[in-house]
């Protein structure tokens, strides 16, 4: 059945369309933190942050169904849903971040953010880290380190060394924040000399695709100072850390003590319905609106707004940010009990946790792949990330419980024990 479905898939979708796991998983149903495959096997989901409040949450499903049965239209007509949702959403941010554009994906949101930086500064140079991912439009794919663009990176793009737990920028943990800021300053100077000029810096507040490095709360302060001193726009990509995943705050940039000019949102925003957004300072939004004639047919439609509003309802009513803080801290503490000589670092915040694997000082991608495959074959889904794909990534839906964490820990213990044999 799997082979037949894969053959049909390749026939109509083309080759090289990625799947997870050595034997691709054919999922047919989800509920809460659980998913089931076509054979009835149940899996604890420790990977998917898109169903932020749990797979197929009945409140979100009902909101989508009710609105879809009433009206769905674009934003060139007036409707209450987008206004009411935008008011609720911006109330979760610092007061200066008070205007919203709704779109369909994080890629779209980041693409707009880059254009906002250009509109505000009149310059085109963009900086990101050298081990990141911010989407797949032509513009933001220039920032991704996964596959260099055909013809090489554009002349207005600069990459700076990504922060790292085991190999910090500048050579020391204590000096990494200043060294990182210095690298950004070098890139800014180079962009100015090149004639492109510096428009903005785009980053994930948890540096998730960089491997979720363990950084102090004040880490980005020197970098933000350099960026704003140069007249650039600071853009926080909250697609992964946003909506309370870190447990301490709703947004990763708040935990860092930053005041970004633009924030982008995506994946978890409507629990699987394709909704994303850009939240910006009013002056930034005005500059963008004046510079670009932007309209998105599906962004902000009534059904999407209903899904996003219902997701906010569940986060608030079920205290999921606090749950992420408490369960995440307990889970992280218990993960330190894992006994394997190749676990070089165990780190995280809230329900976003990473285990970095090295053997004899070398990134162990093979061990990371083994653990992920073992978990999949024994009822748990997880992933891996980092420059060398040797960082195990645990990022479950927000209703994840202490009992779920205990089960996940037991499976991981067996995975590492199996690797020893």
C-alpha positions in Angstrom: 0.0 0.0 0.0 2.8 2.5 0.9 4.8 1.6 -2.2 1.8 2.0 -4.4 0.9 5.4 -2.8 4.5 6.6 -3.2 4.5 5.6 -6.9 1.2 7.4 -7.5 2.5 10.4 -5.5 5.7 10.7 -7.6 3.6 10.3 -10.8 1.5 13.3 -10.1 3.7 15.4 -7.8 7.0 14.7 -9.4 10.2 13.2 -7.9 12.3 14.6 -5.0 9.2 15.7 -3.1 10.4 15.0 0.4 8.9 12.7 3.0 9.9 12.1 6.6 11.4 8.7 7.7 13.0 5.8 5.9 9.5 4.3 5.5 7.2 7.2 4.8 4.4 7.6 7.3 0.8 7.5 5.9 -1.2 9.5 8.5 -5.0 9.3 8.4 -6.3 10.9 11.6 -5.2 13.2 14.5 -6.5 14.2 17.9 -4.8 16.3 20.5 -1.2 15.3 20.7 -1.8 12.0 18.8 -1.9 10.9 15.2 -2.8 7.6 13.6 -1.5 5.9 10.5 -3.4 3.8 7.9 -2.7 0.6 9.9 -4.2 2.0 13.1 -0.8 2.6 14.8 -0.9 5.5 17.3 2.0 8.1 17.5 2.8 10.7 20.1 3.4 13.9 18.2 6.5 15.6 19.5 7.3 17.4 16.3 4.4 19.3 14.7 3.9 22.8 15.8 1.3 23.6 13.1 -1.6 22.0 15.2 -0.6 24.4 18.0 -3.6 23.7 20.3 -3.8 20.0 19.3 -4.7 18.2 16.1 -8.3 18.7 15.0 -9.3 20.8 18.1 -13.1 20.8 18.1 -13.4 24.5 18.9 -11.3 25.5 15.9 -13.0 22.9 13.6 -16.4 24.3 14.7 -15.3 27.9 14.0 -14.1 27.0 10.5 -17.2 25.1 9.7 -19.6 27.7 10.9 -17.9 30.6 9.1 -17.5 28.5 5.9 -21.2 27.9 6.0 -21.9 31.6 6.3 -19.6 33.7 4.1 -16.0 33.6 2.8 -14.8 36.6 0.8 -11.6 38.7 0.5 -10.7 41.9 2.3 -11.8 44.4 -0.3 -15.2 44.0 1.3 -15.7 44.9 4.9 -16.2 42.2 7.5 -15.9 42.2 11.3 -13.8 39.1 11.6 -10.5 40.6 10.4 -10.9 43.7 12.5 -11.8 41.9 15.7 -9.0 39.4 15.3 -6.4 42.0 14.5 -7.4 43.9 17.6 -7.0 40.8 19.7 -3.7 39.9 18.1 -2.0 43.3 18.4 -3.1 43.4 22.1 -0.6 40.6 22.6 2.3 42.7 21.4 4.2 45.7 22.6 2.1 48.9 22.0 4.1 50.1 19.1 3.4 46.9 17.1 -0.1 47.9 16.3 -1.0 47.2 12.6 -1.4 43.9 10.7 -1.3 42.4 7.2 -2.8 38.9 7.0 -1.5 36.4 4.5 -1.5 32.7 4.0 2.0 31.5 4.8 5.2 32.4 6.8 7.0 32.7 3.5 4.6 35.4 2.3 4.9 37.2 5.6 8.7 37.2 5.5 8.7 38.3 1.9 6.5 41.3 2.9 8.8 42.1 5.9 11.8 42.4 3.5 9.9 44.8 1.4 8.9 46.8 4.5 12.6 47.2 5.3 13.3 48.4 1.8 10.3 50.8 1.9 11.5 52.3 5.2 15.1 52.7 4.3 15.2 53.1 0.5 17.9 50.5 0.6 17.9 46.8 -0.5 20.6 45.0 1.6 19.4 42.2 3.9 21.3 40.3 6.5 20.5 36.9 8.1 22.5 34.1 9.7 24.4 31.5 7.6 22.4 28.6 9.0 18.8 29.6 8.7 15.5 29.2 6.9 12.8 31.8 6.5 10.6 30.4 3.7 10.5 29.6 0.0 9.6 32.6 -2.0 12.3 33.8 -4.4 13.2 36.6 -2.0 13.4 34.8 1.3 15.0 31.7 -0.3 18.0 33.9 -0.8 18.4 33.8 3.0 18.2 30.0 3.3 21.4 28.0 3.8 19.7 24.7 2.9 20.3 25.0 -0.9 22.0 28.0 -2.4 19.9 29.7 -5.1 20.7 28.9 -8.8 23.4 31.4 -9.9 24.4 32.0 -6.3 23.2 34.4 -3.6 22.0 37.8 -4.8 24.5 40.7 -4.4 22.4 42.4 -1.8 22.4 39.5 0.6 24.8 39.0 3.5 25.0 36.0 5.9 26.7 36.2 9.3 27.9 33.3 11.5 24.9 31.8 13.4 25.1 31.7 17.2 26.1 28.3 18.5 26.2 26.5 21.9 29.2 24.3 21.4 31.1 26.6 19.0 30.2 30.1 19.8 30.8 33.0 17.5 34.0 34.7 18.5 35.2 31.6 20.4 33.7 32.1 23.8 30.2 31.9 25.3 30.8 35.1 27.3 31.8 37.0 24.2 29.4 35.6 21.7 26.8 38.4 21.8 29.3 41.1 21.1 31.1 38.9 18.5 27.7 38.3 16.8 26.9 42.0 16.7 30.4 42.7 15.3 29.8 40.3 12.4 26.5 42.1 11.7 28.4 45.4 11.7 30.9 44.1 9.2 28.1 42.9 6.9 26.3 46.3 7.3 29.5 48.2 6.3 30.0 45.9 3.3 26.5 46.5 2.1 26.9 50.2 2.4 30.2 50.2 0.5 28.7 47.9 -2.2 26.0 50.5 -3.0 23.1 48.3 -1.9 22.9 49.8 1.5 21.5 48.1 4.6 17.7 47.8 5.0 17.2 45.1 7.7 18.1 42.0 9.7 15.7 39.0 9.7 16.1 36.4 12.5 14.2 33.9 14.5 14.3 34.8 18.2 15.1 31.2 19.2 17.4 30.6 16.2 15.4 27.5 15.7 16.8 26.3 12.4 20.2 27.1 13.6 19.8 24.4 16.2 18.1 26.2 19.1 21.3 27.4 20.8 21.3 28.1 24.5 21.6 31.9 24.7 21.2 34.4 27.5 18.2 36.8 27.5 20.4 39.8 26.7 22.1 38.1 23.8 20.5 40.2 21.0 20.9 43.6 22.7 24.3 44.4 21.1 23.0 43.3 17.7 19.8 45.3 18.0 21.9 48.4 18.9 24.1 48.0 15.8 21.1 47.4 13.5 19.2 50.4 14.7 22.2 52.6 14.8 22.7 51.9 11.1 19.1 52.8 10.4 18.0 49.2 9.7 14.8 47.4 10.4 14.8 44.6 13.0 12.5 41.8 11.8 11.6 39.0 14.2 10.4 35.8 12.6 8.1 34.2 15.2 6.8 31.4 12.9 8.3 28.8 15.2 8.7 30.4 18.7 5.5 32.5 18.6 2.1 32.0 20.4 3.7 31.0 23.7 5.8 28.1 22.7 8.7 29.3 24.9 6.4 29.3 27.9 7.7 32.5 29.5 6.2 35.0 27.0 3.8 35.0 24.0 6.7 35.9 21.7 10.4 35.0 21.6 11.4 38.6 21.1 9.8 39.7 24.3 11.9 37.1 26.2 14.9 38.6 24.6 13.8 42.1 25.7 13.7 43.4 22.1 11.4 46.0 20.4 11.4 44.8 16.8 10.0 47.0 14.0 8.3 44.1 12.3 7.2 40.6 13.5 6.2 37.8 11.2 3.8 34.9 12.1 2.8 31.7 10.5 2.4 27.9 11.1 0.7 27.7 14.4 -1.5 30.8 14.0 -4.7 29.0 13.1 -4.0 25.4 14.1 -3.4 24.1 10.6 -5.6 26.4 8.5 -3.2 28.4 6.2 -3.0 31.7 8.0 0.0 34.0 8.6 0.5 37.6 9.3 2.9 40.6 9.5 2.7 42.8 12.6 4.4 46.1 12.3 4.9 49.6 13.6 2.4 52.0 12.0 5.1 54.1 10.3 6.6 50.9 8.8 3.2 49.8 7.6 2.6 53.2 6.1 5.9 53.2 4.2 5.1 49.7 2.8 1.6 50.6 1.8 2.8 53.7 0.0 5.7 51.9 -1.8 3.8 48.8 -2.9 0.3 48.1 -4.1 -0.2 44.9 -2.1 -3.3 42.7 -2.0 -3.7 39.1 -1.0 -6.9 37.4 -2.2 -7.0 34.8 0.6 -5.2 36.7 3.4 -7.6 37.8 6.1 -10.7 36.0 4.7 -13.5 35.4 7.2 -12.9 31.6 7.5 -9.1 32.2 8.2 -9.9 34.8 10.7 -12.4 32.6 12.5 -9.8 29.8 12.6 -7.1 32.2 14.0 -9.5 33.7 16.6 -10.6 30.2 17.8 -7.0 29.2 18.2 -6.4 32.3 20.4 -9.5 31.3 22.4 -8.0 27.9 23.2 -4.6 29.2 24.0 -6.1 31.6 26.5 -8.8 29.5 28.0 -6.7 26.4 28.4 -3.7 28.4 29.8 -1.4 26.8 27.2 1.4 29.3 27.6 1.7 28.4 31.3 1.4 24.7 30.4 4.3 25.1 28.0 6.4 26.7 30.7 5.6 24.1 33.4 5.6 20.9 31.3 8.5 22.1 29.2 10.7 22.8 32.3 9.9 19.4 33.8 10.5 17.6 30.5 13.8 19.4 29.9 15.0 18.6 33.5 14.1 14.9 33.0 15.9 14.8 29.6 19.1 15.5 31.4 18.9 12.0 32.8 19.4 10.5 29.4 22.7 8.5 29.5 24.6 8.5 26.3 28.2 9.7 25.7 27.2 11.4 22.4 24.7 13.8 24.0 26.8 17.0 23.9 24.1 19.4 24.9 20.4 19.3 26.1 18.7 22.7 26.0 15.5 24.5 25.3 12.7 26.6 26.7 9.1 25.8 27.1 7.9 23.2 24.6 10.8 23.7 22.2 13.7 21.4 23.1 16.9 20.3 21.4 19.5 17.6 22.1 22.8 18.0 20.2 24.7 14.9 19.4 28.4 14.6 18.8 30.8 11.6 18.9 34.4 12.3 19.5 33.8 16.0 19.0 32.2 15.5 15.6 28.5 16.1 14.7 26.8 12.7 14.7 24.1 13.0 12.1 23.9 9.2 11.9 23.0 8.8 15.6 20.4 11.6 15.3 18.9 9.9 12.3 18.8 6.6 14.3 17.0 8.1 17.2 14.4 9.7 15.0 13.8 6.5 13.1 13.7 4.4 16.4 11.1 6.8 17.8 9.0 6.7 14.7 9.0 2.9 14.7 8.0 2.9 18.4 5.2 5.4 18.5 6.7 8.9 18.6 7.3 11.6 16.0 10.2 14.0 16.3 12.7 15.7 14.0 16.2 17.0 13.7 17.8 20.3 12.7 21.0 22.2 12.9 23.9 22.9 10.5 24.8 19.2 10.4 21.3 17.7 11.1 22.6 16.3 14.4 20.3 18.2 16.7 17.2 16.4 17.8 14.2 18.7 17.8 11.2 18.2 20.1 8.3 20.7 19.4 5.0 19.1 20.3 1.5 20.7 20.3 0.9 23.0 23.2 -1.5 20.7 25.2 1.5 18.3 25.7 1.2 16.9 29.3 3.6 15.6 31.9 2.3 12.1 31.1 3.1 12.7 27.4 6.6 13.9 28.4 7.2 10.8 30.5 6.3 8.5 27.5 8.6 10.6 25.2 11.4 10.2 27.7 11.0 6.5 27.9 11.1 6.1 24.1 14.2 8.3 23.9 15.9 6.2 26.6 15.3 3.1 24.6 16.4 4.7 21.4 19.8 5.6 22.9 20.1 2.2 24.6 19.4 0.6 21.3 22.1 2.7 19.7 24.7 1.4 22.1 24.0 -2.2 21.3 
